[in-house]
Amino acid sequence: MSLPRPLDPVRSIKLKLGLLVVGATGAALIFFRYQIGWLPPRTAIAALVIALVTTQLLAHGMTKPLREMTAAARAMAGGDYSRRVRATSRDEVGELAAAFNRMAADLEAADQQRRELIANVSHELRTPITALRAVLENAVDGVTGEDALKTALGQTERLGRLVTELLDLSRIDAGVEPLHRETFEIEPLLREAVAETQADVRFTVVVEPPGARVHADRERLHQVVANLLDNAVRHGPAGGEVRVRATAVGTGLAIEVADDGPGIAPADRERVFERFTRGERAGNGGTGLGLAIARWVAELHGGRIAVVGDTGCRIRLDLPGS
């Protein structure tokens, strides 16, 4: 059974506090009147007025964060997520104001990510669509050739990669993606990913010990290795070497992909795993989503991925054992 709430119809919390103090003071005065038998009327009136004024003065500071939250919430409804509430008290209102500020910051970050996503996807779609349009216009004019068809195929593959990565991005945001784990040898998967990577570089694959196995989702792990190889090819020098090494670590496995490129500055080694973060050679087909998806897959497996080493670019994926 819920307790009665007689002050709910009152629309101001300051007025509620005032009525509360006046009611409590009046009850105390009535109690003293019947216990003592006499109470000066002026004293009773003065006590009520002083109590009411003091309550209103103190309540102004107590309710100001609530008024600020109301104004900020209305601004958020209009798309302005920059408003914050000044929270200095340590009571429940202060805790509410701090929680409100955290929520506002999260909403502002989410809105910024949404805007960046739309801008980046629009940019990524524009390039292949423009190239395909040029090829089709030439075909309509009767100008076709093997190079044009290769260009169309390459841009179509780029669109396919972008769509696949955007679907993975939606799964990341949804937070629901089951893993189909199995135990298998890692070397065939690495060599398959290398064979699928078309580039003018040399690949070396080393597995220690030979026949090392891993307990993971084969398809997702293949996706991570393919993304790491693509990243190494794009940022390494033409005609260089990309080294792939898998090493058993206890019951787990570590996979490293290294190239001979300029490497990643220590200050940027965490940022490269954020969405749409690309290196200086961003104009060669990268979407800026590959490493973000690689981190997501690593975390799904309970592992981690990071940039290691001081020369070139080495990215290491650590996977736990079964």
KENUZA-364636 format. One line per field, with one value per residue (C-alpha): x, y, z. Coordinates in nm, 4 decimals, always signed. Layout:
KENUZA-364636
east	c(X/...) $
north	c(Y/...) $
up	c(Z/...) $
//
This chain:
KENUZA-364636
east	c(+0.0000/+0.1528/+0.1649/-0.0554/+0.1033/-0.1037/+0.1422/+0.1471/-0.0940/+0.1451/+0.3572/+0.6505/+0.8952/+0.9788/+0.6122/+0.6024/+0.8978/+0.7324/+0.4062/+0.6048/+0.7873/+0.4733/+0.2808/+0.5569/+0.5978/+0.2222/+0.1977/+0.4794/+0.3101/-0.0210/+0.1596/+0.3274/-0.0013/-0.1746/+0.1247/+0.2259/-0.1229/-0.0185/+0.1797/+0.2005/+0.0206/+0.2945/+0.5574/+0.3657/+0.3117/+0.6757/+0.7958/+0.5820/+0.6988/+1.0656/+1.0367/+0.8651/+1.1177/+1.4150/+1.2740/+1.2266/+1.5812/+1.7382/+1.5105/+1.6210/+1.9686/+1.8293/+1.5899/+1.8104/+1.9728/+1.6240/+1.5266/+1.8510/+1.7812/+1.4354/+1.5775/+1.8550/+1.6075/+1.3973/+1.7102/+1.7981/+1.4523/+1.5468/+1.8817/+2.1114/+2.3165/+2.5728/+2.3809/+2.5129/+2.3886/+2.5999/+2.6206/+2.7893/+2.5751/+2.6398/+2.2795/+2.0334/+1.9799/+2.3554/+2.3768/+2.0865/+2.2585/+2.5840/+2.3978/+2.2154/+2.5467/+2.6868/+2.3745/+2.3993/+2.7659/+2.6817/+2.3982/+2.6211/+2.8900/+2.6318/+2.4894/+2.8382/+2.9144/+2.5892/+2.6759/+3.0285/+2.8923/+2.6564/+2.9297/+3.1896/+2.9550/+2.8411/+3.2035/+3.2896/+2.9909/+3.0579/+3.3948/+3.2944/+2.9589/+3.1306/+3.3778/+3.1018/+2.9019/+3.2001/+3.2470/+2.8773/+2.8767/+3.1713/+2.9926/+2.6838/+2.9073/+3.0551/+3.3886/+3.4682/+3.7808/+3.9438/+4.0709/+3.7209/+3.5818/+3.8610/+3.7799/+3.4117/+3.4909/+3.7265/+3.4756/+3.1981/+3.4162/+3.4842/+3.1112/+3.0644/+3.3327/+3.1746/+2.8287/+2.9729/+3.1586/+2.8516/+2.6505/+2.9198/+2.9044/+2.5306/+2.5992/+2.8553/+2.5999/+2.3327/+2.5719/+2.4351/+2.6540/+2.6907/+3.0232/+3.0479/+3.3672/+3.5583/+3.9119/+4.1200/+4.4747/+4.5630/+4.8111/+4.5569/+4.3444/+4.6436/+4.7551/+4.3999/+4.3742/+4.7145/+4.6094/+4.2978/+4.4970/+4.5924/+4.8935/+5.2411/+5.4144/+5.5820/+5.4087/+5.5770/+5.3770/+5.5348/+5.3497/+5.5166/+5.4915/+5.3817/+5.0249/+4.9289/+4.5549/+4.3083/+3.9566/+3.7682/+3.5043/+3.6755/+3.4806/+3.5310/+3.8995/+3.9463/+3.7843/+4.0277/+4.3340/+4.2084/+4.1595/+4.5073/+4.6625/+4.4715/+4.5898/+4.9529/+4.9391/+4.7897/+5.0323/+5.3452/+5.5762/+5.5050/+5.7165/+5.7824/+5.7179/+5.4269/+5.5069/+5.2393/+5.3350/+5.1194/+5.2631/+5.1079/+5.1042/+5.0007/+4.6597/+4.5986/+4.7395/+4.9020/+4.8834/+5.1061/+5.0924/+5.3861/+5.4846/+5.7772/+5.5776/+5.6396/+5.4534/+5.2054/+5.3022/+5.2583/+5.0028/+4.7843/+4.8088/+4.4805/+4.2987/+4.3573/+4.1029/+3.8294/+3.5744/+3.6705/+4.0243/+4.2619/+4.6281/+4.7885/+4.7298/+4.3543/+4.2844/+4.3662/+4.0389/+4.0342/+3.7102/+3.8555/+3.6388/+3.8651/+4.0611/+3.7497/+3.5844/+3.9033/+3.8920/+3.5242/+3.5954/+3.8910/+3.6754/+3.4000/+3.6567/+3.7717/+4.1037/+4.2706/+4.4353/+4.7004/+4.9840/+5.3194/+5.6868/+5.8880/+5.9740/+5.7267/+5.3712/+5.3070/+4.9561/+4.9148/+4.5976/+4.5929/+4.3280/+4.2630/+4.2565/+3.9414) $
north	c(+0.0000/+0.3322/+0.6302/+0.9329/+1.2202/+1.5272/+1.7754/+1.6201/+1.8806/+2.1625/+2.2519/+2.4181/+2.2301/+2.5537/+2.5968/+2.2335/+2.2933/+2.6094/+2.4263/+2.1493/+2.3877/+2.5897/+2.2724/+2.1350/+2.4691/+2.5053/+2.1548/+2.2366/+2.5604/+2.3844/+2.1212/+2.3880/+2.5775/+2.2798/+2.1673/+2.5085/+2.6488/+2.9837/+3.1152/+3.4793/+3.5263/+3.7543/+3.4955/+3.2260/+3.4438/+3.5588/+3.1975/+3.0975/+3.3926/+3.3388/+2.9683/+3.0370/+3.3020/+3.0891/+2.7932/+2.9948/+3.1345/+2.7949/+2.6225/+2.8572/+2.7018/+2.3529/+2.3740/+2.5668/+2.2462/+2.1077/+2.4179/+2.3942/+2.0280/+2.1176/+2.3848/+2.1522/+1.8708/+2.1065/+2.2129/+1.8467/+1.7903/+2.0571/+1.8928/+2.0965/+1.8544/+2.1067/+2.2234/+2.1147/+2.1516/+2.3060/+2.0349/+2.1396/+1.9768/+1.6261/+1.5287/+1.3431/+1.6502/+1.6782/+1.3106/+1.3573/+1.6587/+1.4649/+1.1737/+1.4182/+1.5685/+1.2236/+1.1407/+1.4711/+1.4032/+1.0537/+1.1861/+1.4598/+1.2029/+0.9728/+1.2605/+1.3589/+1.0001/+0.9863/+1.3045/+1.1802/+0.8438/+1.0079/+1.2395/+0.9638/+0.7124/+0.9781/+1.0494/+0.6816/+0.6181/+0.9184/+0.7973/+0.4506/+0.5749/+0.8531/+0.6053/+0.3605/+0.6412/+0.7401/+0.3800/+0.3477/+0.6780/+0.5574/+0.2282/+0.4174/+0.6187/+0.2954/+0.3379/+0.0209/-0.1731/-0.4120/-0.1290/+0.0143/-0.3211/-0.3626/-0.0184/-0.1040/-0.4347/-0.2695/+0.0000/-0.2577/-0.4597/-0.1434/-0.0814/-0.4411/-0.4032/-0.0820/-0.2411/-0.5414/-0.3175/-0.1017/-0.4144/-0.5136/-0.1624/-0.2014/-0.5287/-0.3516/-0.0876/-0.3511/-0.5477/-0.8828/-1.1041/-1.4722/-1.6458/-1.9905/-2.1121/-2.4166/-2.5446/-2.5458/-2.5007/-2.1386/-2.1769/-2.2713/-1.9698/-1.7343/-1.8669/-1.8442/-1.4795/-1.4064/-1.5739/-1.3560/-1.0344/-0.8949/-0.6680/-0.6034/-0.7139/-1.0276/-1.2228/-1.4446/-1.6662/-1.8180/-2.0368/-2.1421/-2.4214/-2.5764/-2.7005/-2.4422/-2.4375/-2.1751/-2.1852/-1.9104/-1.8160/-1.9034/-1.6562/-1.3648/-1.4421/-1.4608/-1.1181/-0.9719/-1.1172/-0.9924/-0.6432/-0.6434/-0.7601/-0.4950/-0.2308/-0.3481/-0.3514/-0.0031/+0.1585/-0.0353/+0.0463/-0.1018/-0.4095/-0.4419/-0.7294/-0.8110/-1.0575/-1.2691/-1.4583/-1.6757/-1.7886/-2.0129/-1.8369/-2.0784/-2.2056/-1.8968/-1.7587/-1.4340/-1.3198/-1.0370/-0.8606/-0.6307/-0.4133/-0.1873/+0.1328/+0.4468/+0.2999/+0.4643/+0.7365/+0.6364/+0.9146/+0.7692/+0.3999/+0.3966/+0.6296/+0.4103/+0.1627/+0.4262/+0.4402/+0.6174/+0.6856/+0.6487/+0.7105/+0.9569/+0.7241/+0.7326/+0.7841/+0.4267/+0.2577/+0.2295/+0.3010/+0.3568/+0.0808/-0.2241/-0.1780/-0.0756/-0.4013/-0.5931/-0.4582/-0.5517/-0.9114/-0.9336/-0.8185/-1.0631/-1.3400/-1.2002/-1.0952/-0.7681/-0.6001/-0.3292/-0.1648/-0.2905/-0.2411/+0.0669/+0.0035/-0.0192/-0.1064/-0.4194/-0.5008/-0.7859/-0.9820/-1.1848/-1.4554/-1.6516/-2.0293/-2.2399) $
up	c(+0.0000/-0.1082/+0.1253/+0.0462/-0.1498/-0.0673/-0.2227/-0.5713/-0.7173/-0.6190/-0.9261/-0.7467/-0.5272/-0.3469/-0.2576/-0.1453/+0.0868/+0.2156/+0.2892/+0.4542/+0.6872/+0.7635/+0.8364/+1.0601/+1.2388/+1.2843/+1.4280/+1.6691/+1.7772/+1.8359/+2.0392/+2.2554/+2.2877/+2.4415/+2.6457/+2.7823/+2.7759/+2.6355/+2.3357/+2.2271/+1.8905/+1.7577/+1.8388/+1.6543/+1.3476/+1.3481/+1.3703/+1.0724/+0.8595/+0.9438/+0.8682/+0.5355/+0.4216/+0.5251/+0.3372/+0.0192/+0.0355/+0.0904/-0.1592/-0.4384/-0.4440/-0.3980/-0.6924/-0.9365/-1.0750/-1.1363/-1.3320/-1.5304/-1.6078/-1.7338/-1.9636/-2.0841/-2.1539/-2.3633/-2.5538/-2.6158/-2.7604/-3.0156/-3.0971/-2.8697/-2.6571/-2.5352/-2.2269/-1.8876/-1.5305/-1.2541/-0.9874/-0.6614/-0.3919/-0.2635/-0.2027/-0.4254/-0.6444/-0.6976/-0.7915/-1.0317/-1.1897/-1.2325/-1.3908/-1.6189/-1.7322/-1.8097/-2.0090/-2.1977/-2.2811/-2.4057/-2.6192/-2.7603/-2.8478/-3.0076/-3.2107/-3.3249/-3.4251/-3.6192/-3.8076/-3.8797/-3.9940/-4.2423/-4.3708/-4.4047/-4.5664/-4.8122/-4.8971/-4.9328/-5.1597/-5.3817/-5.5164/-5.6463/-5.7718/-5.9672/-6.1154/-6.2110/-6.3695/-6.5814/-6.6971/-6.7832/-6.9720/-7.1768/-7.2427/-7.3636/-7.5990/-7.7299/-7.5562/-7.3665/-7.2885/-7.0453/-6.8246/-6.7953/-6.6906/-6.4335/-6.2961/-6.2716/-6.1003/-5.8526/-5.7604/-5.7261/-5.4894/-5.2925/-5.2596/-5.1458/-4.8769/-4.7547/-4.7295/-4.5421/-4.2993/-4.2408/-4.1606/-3.9106/-3.7703/-3.7112/-3.5298/-3.3106/-3.2141/-3.1543/-2.9329/-3.0474/-3.2601/-3.1720/-3.2251/-3.3779/-3.2157/-3.3232/-3.2819/-3.6012/-3.7301/-3.7877/-4.0763/-4.3494/-4.2544/-4.2724/-4.6103/-4.7437/-4.6367/-4.7946/-5.1210/-5.1363/-5.0888/-5.4279/-5.3950/-5.5272/-5.2080/-5.0737/-4.8006/-4.5451/-4.3093/-3.9988/-3.7473/-3.4223/-3.3412/-3.6713/-3.6480/-3.3827/-3.3247/-3.2066/-3.0623/-3.2406/-3.4950/-3.8246/-4.0385/-3.8009/-3.7510/-4.1274/-4.1503/-3.8958/-4.0706/-4.4081/-4.2647/-4.1119/-4.4392/-4.6332/-4.3876/-4.4181/-4.7989/-4.8219/-4.5770/-4.6633/-4.9583/-5.3014/-5.3579/-4.9872/-4.7510/-4.5232/-4.2453/-4.0797/-3.7654/-3.5401/-3.2077/-2.9462/-2.6095/-2.3372/-2.4393/-2.6516/-2.9749/-3.0859/-3.4479/-3.5725/-3.9086/-3.9844/-4.2789/-4.3703/-4.3793/-4.1727/-3.8779/-3.6439/-3.3989/-3.0316/-2.9835/-3.2615/-3.1744/-2.9876/-3.2243/-3.5327/-3.3944/-3.3954/-3.6739/-3.9969/-3.8782/-4.1691/-4.2298/-4.4671/-4.7620/-4.7249/-5.0932/-5.1918/-5.1136/-4.7349/-4.5543/-4.2066/-4.0602/-4.0880/-3.7656/-3.5713/-3.6776/-3.5933/-3.2381/-3.2108/-3.3189/-3.0794/-2.7891/-2.8874/-2.8441/-2.5095/-2.6616/-2.7483/-3.0452/-3.0348/-3.2248/-3.0953/-3.1793/-3.2726/-3.6392/-3.9243/-3.8347/-3.6267/-3.5141/-3.2688/-3.2010/-2.8781/-2.8479/-2.5282/-2.5118/-2.5061) $
//
